[in-house]
């Protein structure tokens, strides 16, 4: 069984920063691609940022230059540093990890990020 647990969400003022963490545990063997997604009320879940095991990254246009994704393979943990936050960044943020050995994605339970204007 594999579990992903996010932490670091909260309430912040516009222009502020937050750092999200997502730790994977269980029979992981090796976590391949990892990513952060978000879902705002009434909207579809969207990709925020993704990172390969080798460290290659990609970002949604809306967060480029403000958010940075990183990972620690030894700890099976992925991070999302969010700077210059805007009210439109308000959403539940989910992390996702893909394990090639099992051929499937695993999701965390989500963490709320609220940015006040």
Secondary structure as GFF3:
##gff-version 3
##sequence-region A 1 117
A	DSSP	beta_strand	2	7	.	.	.	ID=ss1
A	DSSP	beta_strand	10	13	.	.	.	ID=ss2
A	DSSP	beta_strand	18	26	.	.	.	ID=ss3
A	DSSP	beta_strand	34	39	.	.	.	ID=ss4
A	DSSP	beta_strand	46	51	.	.	.	ID=ss5
A	DSSP	beta_strand	57	59	.	.	.	ID=ss6
A	DSSP	three_ten_helix	61	63	.	.	.	ID=ss7
A	DSSP	beta_strand	67	72	.	.	.	ID=ss8
A	DSSP	three_ten_helix	73	75	.	.	.	ID=ss9
A	DSSP	beta_strand	77	82	.	.	.	ID=ss10
A	DSSP	three_ten_helix	87	89	.	.	.	ID=ss11
A	DSSP	beta_strand	91	99	.	.	.	ID=ss12
A	DSSP	beta_strand	104	107	.	.	.	ID=ss13
A	DSSP	beta_strand	111	116	.	.	.	ID=ss14
###
